[in-house]
Amino acid sequence: RYVDDPFVVTVAGAELACYRRITDPDDFTIVHFHGNGEAVADYVPGMADIFADLGLNSLFVEYRNYGSSTGQARLVAMLGDGEAAIKAAGLAPERVIAFGRSIGSLYAIESVHRQPAILGLILESGIADPSERFLTYADLRAARVTEGKVVAEVQRHFNHEKKLSEYKNPLLILHT
């Protein structure tokens, strides 16, 4: 699933096939990060229309190896992709509302951590503890990694408690 005429964002090792809709350049912009198993195309035009009806511009960030994006989907490698998309679109962080759904919450949280001036943060069905999910589904023996190593790496890269405690702008949490 892919969007026609994507807004292409170049990041290290990949090109992201994002989607951008500008209703009014002076309006705020929702920067949306979708869930796993979804694609930007699942939200276009429907969700983009809803945002436009609310007077919001939108930027839907596609993940590496999703839709027509290139590269490999690697959780840690993609942490800076939201910041890169915001910069590529020429958006001032104080005019952006980051919105993360499910696994997209990882990238919305990282975006406000890297750019704390982002106006607002919306988390829908966010992942509170990524290590819990990894430990439930990963084959640690085959990966030759210990549970302790997984927990340490998740804490190092996805410390939501720390990142969110530092974010001072409005936060809306839906169904966690």
Disulfide bonds with the S-S distance in Angstrom:
none
